[in-house]
Amino acid sequence: MGLGEPDLGEQALSKAAEVGITQQLGEVEQVNVDIRTDPLKLIQGKVDSVSVTGKGLVMKNSLRMEKLQVDTGAVAINPASAIFGKLELTRSAEADAYVTLTQEDVNQAFNSDYIRGKMQNLTINPEDEAIAIKVQNVEIRFLNEGKVHLKANVLMGETNEVNEVEAIVVPSIQRNGQQIVLEELSGTEGEASSQLTQMILQEIMTLADLQNFELSGMSLLLNDLEVRPGQMTLKATTVVEQIPQA
């Protein structure tokens, strides 16, 4: 890895990647890309490492990541493109990725127009009777012992009767690291409440789909997740086909 401050070549490549990543996001507080190599290795098409760190990254679906970190080892690049400030990988590379979500971020996403629009005009069928519902005011809290508390208000039927649904769930990894699923430990009793809870959990799992955290040219394979009061951290292996460029 290069030592000391990055040289002009490293700075140019890093800046192009920063702009490319920013262009994929709805909002961003901070993105830093640190590319380390040396002029001789650059001519040979070699980069020692690429590190991407970000704070307050809002994806196109309104989901905000408090922190993002992606670290690669050595990668092979096209030296001709590097001369013009472009980091073009000639073969895919693996990287370690860490994503931190706060419960405030998740709640804001769940009550955004994007998600709220998907939670209207739904139907449940307790006792074989179709009832129209609208889900409002979803609140999620990350607890200790890996647990998540879910609460939501649901307007039911033509009278918009308000029902409150609560549940304690535990997230886990399934489908070989491709999906986060939520297992209900306890919740509001009754068939209607059970159907409501499962419907809301399904929307949460859709929001937690790994593709929602992926940047163009990068795919994630989840290795671990950690829930603690106020936040959840995802640990993943990232296959990097290309690093976004300006």
Secondary structure as UniProt FT lines:
FT   HELIX           8..23
FT   STRAND          27..36
FT   HELIX           39..43
FT   TURN            44..45
FT   STRAND          46..47
FT   STRAND          49..58
FT   TURN            60..61
FT   STRAND          64..72
FT   STRAND          75..77
FT   HELIX           79..83
FT   TURN            84..85
FT   STRAND          93..102
FT   HELIX           103..110
FT   HELIX           113..116
FT   HELIX           117..119
FT   STRAND          122..124
FT   HELIX           126..128
FT   STRAND          131..142
FT   TURN            145..146
FT   STRAND          148..156
FT   TURN            157..160
FT   STRAND          161..174
FT   TURN            175..178
FT   STRAND          179..187
FT   HELIX           191..207
FT   HELIX           210..213
FT   TURN            216..217
FT   STRAND          218..228
FT   TURN            229..230
FT   STRAND          231..240
//
